[in-house]
Amino acid sequence: MRGWWQDLTDLVLPTECAGCGRPRAALCVECRAALCGTAPRRVRPEPEPRGLPVVHAAAPYEDAVRAVLLAHKERGALGLARPLGEALAEAVCGVLRGESGVTGDSGAQSWVGGPHGGSQGRTVPLSLVPVPSSRASVRARGHDPARRIALAAAGELRRAGVPARVLAVLRQRRAVADQSGLGSRQRQANLAGALEVTAMGAGLLAPGGRVVLVDDLMTTGASLAEAARAIREVRTQENTGIETARKPVSGAARGPVMGLENRISAAVVAASPESFEINRN
């Protein structure tokens, strides 16, 4: 009940901008521009966690962007999911443009006609996989911020002609400590082996296809690296099973092929400002 009531309240009675406090606007023009007014960029934390996929972010986590994300996540301003979803969709398009090598809107559109079939030769939509919040956090907040934003982003992508779906297939398999105050390596140790793909999720991922991990924020990259590990683990098991069942055509052994259509990338609404400044070859 809290979800639809909060949505209605945000739409009917917006009191002030979540980014700057300006009255009579849920999100003013200037703060919306800060959120999704510039081209998304690849971001890389320092130190970079082992196994972190390529990550694109829509905006630096500072000032108005920080305020908007916190209002949505911690204060239940659920009406902000729409503009946050727009920003996340732009970051996803940044991923697709970077991989296609084509700039502009046509870069994301070129993915639609490119190689993105599944293992059975079927066309598989782009899968947005949100990094899950803990059960305790979801209970306390009354919603899962990353999942809500992912659903909004998938809608934006579909309207832009990119077939997209949200697969909430990750879950925590053990308790983790509060990440607040932990450094990069401490967060990596805290999250190591903490996520797994659900049994139903493994079936949904089995046909293959492109996966983009999504979250509202990247700081150290530890959560995204752990999520990528869990997805790769399931895909490796799936590919190994397929290769074992397949009769060899020749005496040469064949390993599983993980091409562009099965690559794992990541997109976030915002990332630490420092991660935008690092440009390593």
Secondary structure per residue as TSV (DSSP state, phi and psi in degrees):
chain	resnum	aa	ss	phi	psi
A	1	M	-	360.0	-36.7
A	2	R	H	-59.1	-37.3
A	3	G	H	-61.0	-56.5
A	4	W	H	-69.1	-33.2
A	5	W	H	-67.1	-41.3
A	6	Q	H	-66.8	-40.9
A	7	D	H	-57.1	-46.3
A	8	L	H	-63.9	-42.5
A	9	T	H	-62.9	-43.5
A	10	D	H	-62.9	-36.4
A	11	L	H	-76.1	-41.0
A	12	V	H	-86.0	-36.6
A	13	L	-	-125.1	56.2
A	14	P	-	-68.0	122.1
A	15	T	-	-94.6	-41.6
A	16	E	B	-156.2	159.0
A	17	C	-	-65.3	131.7
A	18	A	T	-67.6	-21.3
A	19	G	T	-88.1	-39.9
A	20	C	T	-130.4	-7.6
A	21	G	-	86.0	4.1
A	22	R	-	-60.7	135.1
A	23	P	B	-72.7	158.0
A	24	R	T	66.0	30.7
A	25	A	-	-157.5	128.7
A	26	A	S	-67.9	-34.0
A	27	L	S	-153.2	113.0
A	28	C	-	-74.3	168.1
A	29	V	H	-60.3	-42.7
A	30	E	H	-65.3	-42.3
A	31	C	H	-72.3	-33.3
A	32	R	H	-63.7	-39.1
A	33	A	H	-65.7	-37.0
A	34	A	H	-64.3	-32.3
A	35	L	H	-77.9	-45.2
A	36	C	H	-143.0	34.6
A	37	G	S	-98.0	-3.8
A	38	T	S	-124.6	161.4
A	39	A	-	-66.5	136.9
A	40	P	-	-64.2	153.9
A	41	R	E	-131.8	156.7
A	42	R	E	-71.3	138.5
A	43	V	E	-124.7	146.0
A	44	R	-	-142.1	113.1
A	45	P	-	-71.1	159.8
A	46	E	S	-129.9	116.7
A	47	P	S	-74.8	153.8
A	48	E	-	-90.1	121.8
A	49	P	-	-62.7	145.8
A	50	R	T	-61.4	132.1
A	51	G	T	85.5	3.4
A	52	L	-	-68.0	125.7
A	53	P	-	-74.0	172.9
A	54	V	-	-63.2	130.1
A	55	V	E	-121.8	134.1
A	56	H	E	-116.9	142.6
A	57	A	E	-127.2	149.9
A	58	A	E	-82.9	-32.0
A	59	A	E	-157.7	154.6
A	60	P	E	-69.8	146.7
A	61	Y	S	-83.9	86.6
A	62	E	S	-159.6	159.0
A	63	D	H	49.8	-122.9
A	64	A	H	-62.8	-38.5
A	65	V	H	-62.8	-43.7
A	66	R	H	-61.0	-44.3
A	67	A	H	-63.3	-40.2
A	68	V	H	-66.5	-44.7
A	69	L	H	-62.7	-41.8
A	70	L	H	-68.0	-36.4
A	71	A	H	-63.5	-40.4
A	72	H	H	-71.0	-45.0
A	73	K	H	-75.9	-48.6
A	74	E	H	-101.2	-23.5
A	75	R	S	-112.2	7.8
A	76	G	-	68.5	28.2
A	77	A	-	-80.6	74.4
A	78	L	G	-69.0	-21.7
A	79	G	G	-63.8	-17.0
A	80	L	G	-76.5	-8.4
A	81	A	H	-59.3	-34.8
A	82	R	H	-63.3	-56.3
A	83	P	H	-64.9	-33.1
A	84	L	H	-66.3	-36.9
A	85	G	H	-64.6	-37.3
A	86	E	H	-62.1	-43.1
A	87	A	H	-64.6	-42.2
A	88	L	H	-65.3	-39.2
A	89	A	H	-61.0	-38.7
A	90	E	H	-63.4	-40.4
A	91	A	H	-64.2	-39.8
A	92	V	H	-62.3	-43.1
A	93	C	H	-62.4	-33.1
A	94	G	H	-62.1	-39.1
A	95	V	H	-59.8	-49.0
A	96	L	H	-67.4	-38.3
A	97	R	H	-64.6	-41.7
A	98	G	H	-62.5	-36.0
A	99	E	H	-79.9	-28.9
A	100	S	H	-81.9	-21.4
A	101	G	T	77.4	9.0
A	102	V	-	-110.0	130.1
A	103	T	-	-88.5	165.1
A	104	G	S	79.3	-175.9
A	105	D	H	-61.8	-29.8
A	106	S	H	-65.7	-20.6
A	107	G	H	-63.9	-45.8
A	108	A	H	-69.7	-38.5
A	109	Q	H	-65.7	-30.9
A	110	S	H	-64.6	-23.9
A	111	W	H	-63.9	-33.8
A	112	V	H	-59.8	-39.0
A	113	G	T	-94.9	3.0
A	114	G	S	-92.3	-167.0
A	115	P	S	-78.3	103.8
A	116	H	-	-144.5	35.8
A	117	G	B	-82.2	161.5
A	118	G	-	-87.3	-176.0
A	119	S	T	-69.0	-19.0
A	120	Q	T	-100.4	14.2
A	121	G	S	81.7	8.5
A	122	R	-	-93.3	152.2
A	123	T	B	-76.0	126.6
A	124	V	-	-116.6	129.7
A	125	P	-	-62.5	158.5
A	126	L	E	-61.6	127.9
A	127	S	E	-103.0	117.9
A	128	L	E	-93.1	119.0
A	129	V	E	-111.9	106.4
A	130	P	E	-73.0	142.1
A	131	V	-	-72.1	124.5
A	132	P	-	-77.1	147.0
A	133	S	-	-82.3	159.1
A	134	S	-	-68.2	157.0
A	135	R	H	-60.1	-38.0
A	136	A	H	-64.0	-41.0
A	137	S	H	-65.6	-41.6
A	138	V	H	-62.6	-41.7
A	139	R	H	-64.0	-42.8
A	140	A	H	-67.8	-40.0
A	141	R	H	-85.8	-25.7
A	142	G	S	85.8	3.4
A	143	H	S	-164.6	166.7
A	144	D	-	-106.0	103.0
A	145	P	H	-57.6	-47.1
A	146	A	H	-64.0	-40.1
A	147	R	H	-66.7	-41.2
A	148	R	H	-63.3	-43.6
A	149	I	H	-67.3	-38.0
A	150	A	H	-60.7	-41.6
A	151	L	H	-62.9	-40.8
A	152	A	H	-65.8	-39.6
A	153	A	H	-65.7	-41.0
A	154	A	H	-60.8	-39.5
A	155	G	H	-62.5	-42.4
A	156	E	H	-62.5	-42.4
A	157	L	H	-64.6	-43.0
A	158	R	H	-63.1	-39.1
A	159	R	H	-65.6	-26.5
A	160	A	T	-86.8	1.1
A	161	G	T	93.7	7.8
A	162	V	-	-100.7	114.5
A	163	P	-	-65.5	119.1
A	164	A	E	-141.3	149.9
A	165	R	E	-142.5	159.7
A	166	V	E	-105.5	124.6
A	167	L	-	-115.2	100.8
A	168	A	-	-85.8	73.6
A	169	V	-	-104.4	-1.7
A	170	L	E	-100.1	146.8
A	171	R	E	-147.9	159.1
A	172	Q	E	-79.8	132.1
A	173	R	S	-103.0	-2.7
A	174	R	S	-154.0	159.8
A	175	A	-	-71.5	146.0
A	176	V	-	-125.4	155.0
A	177	A	-	-74.2	160.3
A	178	D	-	-60.0	129.3
A	179	Q	-	-76.4	-17.3
A	180	S	T	-58.9	130.4
A	181	G	T	85.9	-6.6
A	182	L	-	-87.1	143.1
A	183	G	-	-79.2	-179.6
A	184	S	H	-59.3	-52.9
A	185	R	H	-68.3	-33.0
A	186	Q	H	-65.8	-39.3
A	187	R	H	-66.8	-39.8
A	188	Q	H	-61.8	-43.9
A	189	A	H	-65.9	-38.5
A	190	N	H	-64.1	-35.4
A	191	L	H	-97.2	-7.9
A	192	A	T	-56.4	119.6
A	193	G	T	73.0	13.5
A	194	A	-	-82.2	-21.5
A	195	L	E	-109.2	152.1
A	196	E	E	-146.5	159.3
A	197	V	E	-88.4	133.6
A	198	T	-	-65.4	159.9
A	199	A	H	-59.3	-43.1
A	200	M	H	-67.0	-36.9
A	201	G	H	-63.2	-37.7
A	202	A	H	-59.9	-38.8
A	203	G	H	-66.7	-38.0
A	204	L	H	-69.1	-32.4
A	205	L	H	-82.7	-16.8
A	206	A	T	-56.1	-39.0
A	207	P	T	-65.6	-8.2
A	208	G	-	88.1	-158.7
A	209	G	-	101.2	167.0
A	210	R	-	-73.9	135.6
A	211	V	E	-118.8	128.5
A	212	V	E	-118.7	113.2
A	213	L	E	-69.9	137.5
A	214	V	E	-131.0	147.4
A	215	D	E	-154.5	166.3
A	216	D	E	-78.9	-30.8
A	217	L	E	-147.2	140.3
A	218	M	E	-119.7	126.0
A	219	T	S	-109.7	-72.6
A	220	T	S	-93.8	-16.4
A	221	G	S	86.2	1.2
A	222	A	H	-64.3	-40.9
A	223	S	H	-65.6	-43.1
A	224	L	H	-67.0	-38.0
A	225	A	H	-64.4	-41.1
A	226	E	H	-68.2	-39.6
A	227	A	H	-63.1	-41.9
A	228	A	H	-63.5	-39.6
A	229	R	H	-59.8	-43.5
A	230	A	H	-63.7	-41.0
A	231	I	H	-66.6	-44.6
A	232	R	H	-62.4	-38.0
A	233	E	H	-59.5	-46.4
A	234	V	H	-66.1	-41.5
A	235	R	H	-68.6	-35.9
A	236	T	H	-63.9	-43.4
A	237	Q	H	-62.0	-41.7
A	238	E	H	-64.6	-46.7
A	239	N	H	-66.7	-37.4
A	240	T	H	-62.9	-41.3
A	241	G	H	-63.3	-40.3
A	242	I	H	-64.9	-44.4
A	243	E	H	-66.6	-36.1
A	244	T	H	-66.6	-39.8
A	245	A	H	-74.6	-24.0
A	246	R	S	-78.1	134.0
A	247	K	-	-74.1	134.2
A	248	P	-	-68.0	138.2
A	249	V	S	-79.3	-32.5
A	250	S	S	-140.1	-176.7
A	251	G	S	-75.2	-13.4
A	252	A	S	-76.1	134.9
A	253	A	-	-78.1	144.1
A	254	R	-	-120.8	131.0
A	255	G	-	-92.9	165.5
A	256	P	-	-65.0	139.9
A	257	V	-	-97.3	122.0
A	258	M	-	-114.7	83.8
A	259	G	-	-83.6	-171.6
A	260	L	G	-56.3	-38.1
A	261	E	G	-66.9	-15.3
A	262	N	G	-114.8	12.7
A	263	R	-	-72.7	151.4
A	264	I	E	-107.3	126.5
A	265	S	E	-127.0	-176.0
A	266	A	E	-146.3	151.0
A	267	A	E	-142.4	140.8
A	268	V	E	-136.0	157.8
A	269	V	E	-66.9	-47.2
A	270	A	E	-141.8	157.1
A	271	A	E	-142.1	161.8
A	272	S	-	-57.1	140.6
A	273	P	H	-54.2	-34.9
A	274	E	H	-62.3	-32.2
A	275	S	H	-70.7	-19.2
A	276	F	H	-77.5	-22.5
A	277	E	H	-87.0	-15.4
A	278	I	-	-86.9	123.2
A	279	N	-	-130.7	87.5
A	280	R	-	-105.0	141.3
A	281	N	-	-84.7	360.0
